[in-house]
Amino acid sequence: QQKPDEAKIADLRKTADTPQPSNLTGTDLANFYYKRAQVRVLLARSDSLADAEAAVANGKNSDYRNEGSRYENLLARRLRDAGESKRANAIVVKQIAAFSNQTKGKLFGLFYNQTLTAIRNGDISTAESYVARSRALLNESRKWPAFAIYGTSYQAFAEDGAARVEEARGRLKEAEDAYHKASAFYAATLKYFPKWESLPADGAFERYADW
């Protein structure tokens, strides 16, 4: 029922091939690379990693909570997909420390990333520990005022992480149930984006829901 939109793909390719403007520096240049990296990810282009690197390098003076950490999140995902788990892990560990006592909602995505990394490394016990931390934080978060806006994303990451662990343990029925819950929460999150203080990379939550 769904077919490739050739016009949209052509538009994405045009954006992905946009050369770096010579008049941009600092955070403006970082934002250019961040946006171009997102488009290259949507096109499954490997050069999205270089753009993510450039976004982080040029965004050192940006608002870390809403911009700099987003740049790093994209870079960590691209590094993990490229097999550079050690560098990706260092970024996530840094962010967990940064947000442990403020903007704690960001921890859900970070715990999820660590769950995926641990499973890829064959360390299911560590993956389970991050799922447990996510579950505990979810219970705490229900009392936060921000839960009304971000709660579906918190639940999506918690269920998705649990599903990955259940699958790794061979408990496929439990994994399937958790995946269905996660997909529904990811899809529900999209309607709250207009209220979010800052947005994740384009297409990220749609891909999570499809997975």
Backbone hydrogen bonds in HBPLUS format (Angstrom, degrees):
<---DONOR---> <-ACCEPTOR-->    atom                        ^
c    i                          cat <-CA-CA->   ^        H-A-AA   ^      H-
h    n   atom  resd res      DA  || num        DHA   H-A  angle D-A-AA Bond
n    s   type  num  typ     dist DA aas  dist angle  dist       angle   num
A0009-ILE N   A0005-ASP O   2.91 MM   4  6.19 159.8  1.95 157.2 163.9     1
A0010-ALA N   A0006-GLU O   2.93 MM   4  6.09 156.6  1.99 144.5 150.4     2
A0011-ASP N   A0007-ALA O   3.05 MM   4  6.29 150.5  2.14 141.3 149.2     3
A0012-LEU N   A0008-LYS O   2.87 MM   4  6.15 154.9  1.93 150.0 156.9     4
A0013-ARG N   A0009-ILE O   2.90 MM   4  6.16 159.4  1.94 150.9 156.3     5
A0014-LYS N   A0010-ALA O   3.05 MM   4  6.26 149.7  2.14 140.9 148.9     6
A0015-THR N   A0011-ASP O   3.07 MM   4  6.39 158.2  2.12 147.1 152.3     7
A0016-ALA N   A0012-LEU O   2.77 MM   4  6.02 158.9  1.82 153.4 160.2     8
A0017-ASP N   A0013-ARG O   3.06 MM   4  6.17 134.5  2.27 139.8 149.6     9
A0018-THR N   A0015-THR O   3.12 MM   3  5.16 165.3  2.15 107.5 110.9    10
A0029-LEU N   A0025-THR O   3.29 MM   4  4.81 155.4  2.36 103.0 106.7    11
A0030-ALA N   A0026-GLY O   2.95 MM   4  6.26 154.0  2.02 148.2 156.7    12
A0031-ASN N   A0027-THR O   2.90 MM   4  6.08 155.3  1.96 145.3 150.8    13
A0032-PHE N   A0028-ASP O   3.11 MM   4  6.36 147.3  2.22 138.1 146.7    14
A0033-TYR N   A0029-LEU O   3.05 MM   4  6.37 164.7  2.07 154.7 157.0    15
A0034-TYR N   A0030-ALA O   2.90 MM   4  6.11 154.4  1.96 147.8 155.9    16
A0035-LYS N   A0031-ASN O   2.98 MM   4  6.10 163.4  2.00 148.0 151.4    17
A0036-ARG N   A0032-PHE O   2.93 MM   4  6.15 161.6  1.96 151.1 156.9    18
A0037-ALA N   A0033-TYR O   2.79 MM   4  5.86 152.2  1.87 144.7 152.7    19
A0038-GLN N   A0034-TYR O   3.10 MM   4  6.35 153.4  2.17 143.5 149.7    20
A0039-VAL N   A0035-LYS O   3.26 MM   4  6.59 157.1  2.32 146.1 151.0    21
A0040-ARG N   A0036-ARG O   3.00 MM   4  6.25 156.8  2.05 148.5 155.2    22
A0041-VAL N   A0037-ALA O   2.86 MM   4  6.13 144.8  1.99 148.6 158.6    23
A0042-LEU N   A0038-GLN O   3.06 MM   4  6.39 156.0  2.12 145.7 151.5    24
A0043-LEU N   A0039-VAL O   3.12 MM   4  6.45 135.9  2.33 139.1 150.9    25
A0045-ARG N   A0040-ARG O   2.82 MM   5  5.17 175.5  1.82 156.4 155.5    26
A0044-ALA N   A0041-VAL O   2.84 MM   3  4.82 159.6  1.89 107.1 112.7    27
A0048-SER N   A0045-ARG O   3.23 MM   3  5.92 161.5  2.27 116.4 119.8    28
A0049-LEU N   A0046-SER O   3.20 MM   3  6.13 166.0  2.22 124.0 125.8    29
A0051-ASP N   A0047-ASP O   3.35 MM   4  6.70 157.1  2.41 144.7 150.3    30
A0052-ALA N   A0048-SER O   2.96 MM   4  6.18 153.2  2.03 145.4 152.8    31
A0053-GLU N   A0049-LEU O   2.95 MM   4  6.22 155.2  2.02 149.6 156.3    32
A0054-ALA N   A0050-ALA O   2.98 MM   4  6.24 155.4  2.04 144.3 150.8    33
A0055-ALA N   A0051-ASP O   2.88 MM   4  6.14 149.1  1.98 147.5 156.0    34
A0056-VAL N   A0052-ALA O   3.17 MM   4  6.43 162.4  2.20 149.5 152.5    35
A0057-ALA N   A0053-GLU O   2.98 MM   4  6.21 163.1  2.01 151.0 156.2    36
A0058-ASN N   A0054-ALA O   2.99 MM   4  6.06 154.5  2.05 146.5 152.0    37
A0059-GLY N   A0055-ALA O   2.96 MM   4  5.84 119.1  2.34 136.3 151.1    38
A0059-GLY N   A0056-VAL O   3.28 MM   3  5.08 143.2  2.42  93.7 104.2    39
A0062-SER N   A0059-GLY O   3.11 MM   3  5.18 166.0  2.13 111.9 113.8    40
A0067-GLU N   A0063-ASP O   2.74 MM   4  5.34 147.9  1.85 155.8 164.2    41
A0068-GLY N   A0063-ASP O   2.93 MM   5  5.92 153.3  2.00 124.5 132.3    42
A0069-SER N   A0064-TYR O   2.75 MM   5  5.34 150.9  1.84 142.7 144.3    43
A0070-ARG N   A0067-GLU O   2.93 MM   3  5.14 122.1  2.27 102.8 118.6    44
A0071-TYR N   A0067-GLU O   2.97 MM   4  6.36 157.6  2.02 159.5 166.3    45
A0072-GLU N   A0068-GLY O   3.05 MM   4  6.33 159.2  2.09 145.8 151.4    46
A0073-ASN N   A0069-SER O   2.84 MM   4  6.03 149.2  1.94 141.2 149.9    47
A0074-LEU N   A0070-ARG O   3.07 MM   4  6.35 163.8  2.10 154.2 156.6    48
A0075-LEU N   A0071-TYR O   3.05 MM   4  6.32 160.2  2.09 147.9 153.9    49
A0076-ALA N   A0072-GLU O   2.80 MM   4  6.00 161.6  1.83 154.3 159.1    50
A0077-ARG N   A0073-ASN O   3.06 MM   4  6.33 159.3  2.11 149.2 154.0    51
A0078-ARG N   A0074-LEU O   3.03 MM   4  6.27 160.0  2.07 150.0 155.5    52
A0079-LEU N   A0075-LEU O   2.83 MM   4  6.02 157.6  1.88 154.6 161.1    53
A0080-ARG N   A0076-ALA O   2.93 MM   4  6.10 160.2  1.97 147.3 152.6    54
A0081-ASP N   A0077-ARG O   2.98 MM   4  6.17 160.0  2.02 146.6 152.0    55
A0082-ALA N   A0078-ARG O   2.99 MM   4  6.15 132.7  2.22 135.8 148.4    56
A0082-ALA N   A0079-LEU O   3.08 MM   3  4.98 127.6  2.36  92.1 106.5    57
A0084-GLU N   A0079-LEU O   2.80 MM   5  5.01 149.9  1.89 157.9 149.4    58
A0083-GLY N   A0080-ARG O   3.03 MM   3  5.10 159.1  2.08 104.9 110.5    59
A0088-ALA N   A0084-GLU O   3.17 MM   4  6.40 164.3  2.19 153.2 158.1    60
A0089-ASN N   A0085-SER O   2.78 MM   4  5.86 159.4  1.82 150.7 156.3    61
A0090-ALA N   A0086-LYS O   3.11 MM   4  6.31 150.9  2.20 142.2 149.4    62
A0091-ILE N   A0087-ARG O   3.28 MM   4  6.59 151.2  2.37 145.8 151.8    63
A0092-VAL N   A0088-ALA O   3.14 MM   4  6.49 161.8  2.18 151.2 155.9    64
A0093-VAL N   A0089-ASN O   2.87 MM   4  6.05 166.4  1.89 157.8 161.3    65
A0094-LYS N   A0090-ALA O   3.11 MM   4  6.17 155.4  2.17 138.6 145.2    66
A0095-GLN N   A0091-ILE O   3.05 MM   4  6.35 153.0  2.12 145.8 153.0    67
A0096-ILE N   A0092-VAL O   2.88 MM   4  6.15 154.6  1.94 153.4 160.6    68
A0097-ALA N   A0093-VAL O   3.16 MM   4  6.40 158.7  2.21 147.2 151.7    69
A0098-ALA N   A0094-LYS O   3.05 MM   4  6.31 149.8  2.14 140.5 149.4    70
A0099-PHE N   A0095-GLN O   2.91 MM   4  6.08 149.8  2.01 153.1 159.0    71
A0106-LYS N   A0103-THR O   3.15 MM   3  6.20 168.1  2.16 129.8 131.7    72
A0107-LEU N   A0104-LYS O   2.95 MM   3  5.49 158.6  2.00 115.2 122.1    73
A0108-PHE N   A0105-GLY O   3.35 MM   3  6.02 155.9  2.41 114.2 118.5    74
A0110-LEU N   A0106-LYS O   3.42 MM   4  6.68 156.4  2.48 143.3 150.0    75
A0111-PHE N   A0107-LEU O   2.74 MM   4  5.89 164.6  1.76 159.1 161.6    76
A0112-TYR N   A0108-PHE O   3.02 MM   4  6.17 152.2  2.10 141.6 149.8    77
A0113-ASN N   A0109-GLY O   2.95 MM   4  6.20 155.0  2.02 142.8 149.0    78
A0114-GLN N   A0110-LEU O   3.01 MM   4  6.29 155.8  2.07 147.7 154.1    79
A0115-THR N   A0111-PHE O   2.91 MM   4  6.16 142.3  2.05 141.7 152.4    80
A0115-THR N   A0112-TYR O   3.10 MM   3  4.98 120.1  2.48  91.6 106.9    81
A0116-LEU N   A0112-TYR O   3.05 MM   4  6.42 158.1  2.10 153.6 157.8    82
A0117-THR N   A0113-ASN O   3.01 MM   4  6.28 160.7  2.05 148.5 153.9    83
A0118-ALA N   A0114-GLN O   2.96 MM   4  6.06 162.2  1.99 145.4 150.1    84
A0119-ILE N   A0115-THR O   3.05 MM   4  6.27 157.9  2.10 148.4 154.3    85
A0120-ARG N   A0116-LEU O   2.96 MM   4  6.20 159.6  2.00 149.9 155.6    86
A0121-ASN N   A0117-THR O   3.02 MM   4  6.27 139.1  2.19 141.7 153.0    87
A0121-ASN N   A0118-ALA O   3.15 MM   3  5.04 124.7  2.47  90.4 104.7    88
A0123-ASP N   A0118-ALA O   2.79 MM   5  5.01 150.3  1.88 160.1 152.1    89
A0122-GLY N   A0119-ILE O   2.94 MM   3  4.92 158.9  1.98 104.4 110.7    90
A0127-ALA N   A0123-ASP O   3.22 MM   4  6.54 157.2  2.28 145.3 152.1    91
A0128-GLU N   A0124-ILE O   2.87 MM   4  6.14 156.3  1.92 151.9 157.8    92
A0129-SER N   A0125-SER O   3.05 MM   4  6.36 143.4  2.19 139.8 149.7    93
A0129-SER N   A0126-THR O   3.08 MM   3  5.00 119.1  2.47  91.3 106.8    94
A0130-TYR N   A0126-THR O   3.14 MM   4  6.53 148.5  2.24 148.6 155.7    95
A0131-VAL N   A0127-ALA O   3.09 MM   4  6.44 151.5  2.18 147.8 156.0    96
A0132-ALA N   A0128-GLU O   2.94 MM   4  6.17 154.6  2.00 147.0 153.8    97
A0133-ARG N   A0129-SER O   3.00 MM   4  6.26 151.7  2.08 140.7 148.2    98
A0134-SER N   A0130-TYR O   2.94 MM   4  6.12 151.6  2.02 142.5 150.3    99
A0135-ARG N   A0131-VAL O   2.90 MM   4  6.17 154.3  1.97 148.9 155.6   100
A0136-ALA N   A0132-ALA O   2.98 MM   4  6.22 161.3  2.02 149.7 154.2   101
A0137-LEU N   A0133-ARG O   2.96 MM   4  6.13 159.4  2.00 145.7 151.6   102
A0138-LEU N   A0134-SER O   2.86 MM   4  6.02 145.4  1.98 142.2 152.3   103
A0139-ASN N   A0135-ARG O   3.14 MM   4  6.48 154.8  2.21 148.2 152.9   104
A0140-GLU N   A0136-ALA O   3.19 MM   4  6.53 154.6  2.26 143.0 149.9   105
A0141-SER N   A0137-LEU O   2.78 MM   4  5.97 152.7  1.85 149.5 157.7   106
A0143-LYS N   A0140-GLU O   3.24 MM   3  6.13 169.3  2.25 122.7 126.0   107
A0144-TRP N   A0141-SER O   2.86 MM   3  5.12 160.0  1.90 112.9 119.7   108
A0147-PHE N   A0144-TRP O   3.12 MM   3  5.43 157.8  2.17 108.8 115.6   109
A0149-ILE N   A0146-ALA O   2.99 MM   3  5.55 146.9  2.11 115.0 123.9   110
A0150-TYR N   A0146-ALA O   2.88 MM   4  5.98 172.0  1.89 163.7 166.5   111
A0151-GLY N   A0147-PHE O   2.74 MM   4  4.27 139.6  1.90 124.6 127.4   112
A0153-SER N   A0150-TYR O   3.03 MM   3  5.54 126.6  2.32 111.8 125.0   113
A0154-TYR N   A0150-TYR O   3.14 MM   4  6.49 153.8  2.21 151.3 159.4   114
A0155-GLN N   A0151-GLY O   3.01 MM   4  6.26 164.5  2.03 153.5 156.6   115
A0156-ALA N   A0152-THR O   2.92 MM   4  6.05 146.2  2.03 138.2 148.0   116
A0157-PHE N   A0153-SER O   3.07 MM   4  6.27 167.9  2.09 152.9 153.7   117
A0158-ALA N   A0154-TYR O   3.08 MM   4  6.30 159.1  2.13 147.1 153.4   118
A0159-GLU N   A0155-GLN O   2.95 MM   4  6.05 164.7  1.97 149.2 152.9   119
A0160-ASP N   A0156-ALA O   2.88 MM   4  5.97 158.4  1.93 149.6 156.4   120
A0161-GLY N   A0157-PHE O   2.97 MM   4  6.02 164.3  2.00 146.1 150.3   121
A0162-ALA N   A0158-ALA O   3.09 MM   4  6.25 156.3  2.15 140.5 147.3   122
A0163-ALA N   A0159-GLU O   2.85 MM   4  6.06 151.1  1.93 145.0 153.2   123
A0164-ARG N   A0160-ASP O   3.01 MM   4  6.31 155.6  2.07 150.6 156.2   124
A0165-VAL N   A0161-GLY O   3.16 MM   4  6.46 156.8  2.22 147.4 153.1   125
A0166-GLU N   A0162-ALA O   2.93 MM   4  6.17 164.0  1.95 152.7 157.3   126
A0167-GLU N   A0163-ALA O   2.92 MM   4  6.11 158.1  1.97 149.6 155.4   127
A0168-ALA N   A0164-ARG O   2.93 MM   4  6.14 156.2  1.98 143.2 150.1   128
A0169-ARG N   A0165-VAL O   2.90 MM   4  6.13 141.4  2.05 147.4 158.0   129
A0171-ARG N   A0166-GLU O   2.86 MM   5  5.11 146.0  1.97 163.1 156.1   130
A0170-GLY N   A0167-GLU O   2.99 MM   3  5.03 154.9  2.05 102.3 110.3   131
A0175-ALA N   A0171-ARG O   2.96 MM   4  6.19 151.8  2.04 146.9 156.1   132
A0176-GLU N   A0172-LEU O   2.84 MM   4  6.01 159.1  1.88 147.6 152.6   133
A0177-ASP N   A0173-LYS O   3.08 MM   4  6.34 161.7  2.11 149.1 153.3   134
A0178-ALA N   A0174-GLU O   3.05 MM   4  6.28 161.5  2.09 148.0 152.8   135
A0179-TYR N   A0175-ALA O   2.84 MM   4  6.06 156.7  1.90 153.5 160.5   136
A0180-HIS N   A0176-GLU O   3.01 MM   4  6.26 160.0  2.05 152.0 156.3   137
A0181-LYS N   A0177-ASP O   3.15 MM   4  6.45 158.1  2.20 145.9 151.6   138
A0182-ALA N   A0178-ALA O   2.88 MM   4  6.10 163.5  1.90 151.9 156.8   139
A0183-SER N   A0179-TYR O   2.87 MM   4  6.06 164.9  1.89 154.9 158.4   140
A0184-ALA N   A0180-HIS O   3.14 MM   4  6.33 159.5  2.18 146.2 151.0   141
A0185-PHE N   A0181-LYS O   3.00 MM   4  6.28 157.4  2.05 151.5 157.9   142
A0186-TYR N   A0182-ALA O   2.84 MM   4  6.09 160.8  1.87 157.3 162.7   143
A0187-ALA N   A0183-SER O   3.00 MM   4  6.18 167.2  2.02 149.8 153.1   144
A0188-ALA N   A0184-ALA O   2.95 MM   4  6.10 153.0  2.03 142.3 150.2   145
A0189-THR N   A0185-PHE O   3.00 MM   4  6.14 137.2  2.18 142.0 152.7   146
A0189-THR N   A0186-TYR O   3.13 MM   3  5.17 129.5  2.40  95.6 109.0   147
A0192-TYR N   A0189-THR O   2.89 MM   3  5.47 153.2  1.96 118.9 127.4   148
A0193-PHE N   A0190-LEU O   3.25 MM   3  5.44 159.4  2.29 106.2 112.3   149
A0195-LYS N   A0192-TYR O   2.86 MM   3  5.57 154.4  1.93 125.6 133.5   150
A0196-TRP N   A0193-PHE O   2.98 MM   3  5.10 153.7  2.05 108.8 117.2   151
A0204-ALA N   A0201-ALA O   3.12 MM   3  5.63 165.3  2.14 135.5 137.6   152
A0207-ARG N   A0203-GLY O   2.97 MM   4  6.12 154.8  2.04 149.3 155.4   153
A0208-TYR N   A0204-ALA O   2.99 MM   4  6.29 154.2  2.06 147.3 155.1   154
A0209-ALA N   A0205-PHE O   2.95 MM   4  6.14 161.6  1.99 145.6 150.0   155
A0210-ASP N   A0206-GLU O   2.99 MM   4  6.23 156.7  2.05 145.3 151.7   156
A0211-TRP N   A0207-ARG O   2.92 MM   4  6.10 156.2  1.98 149.6 155.6   157
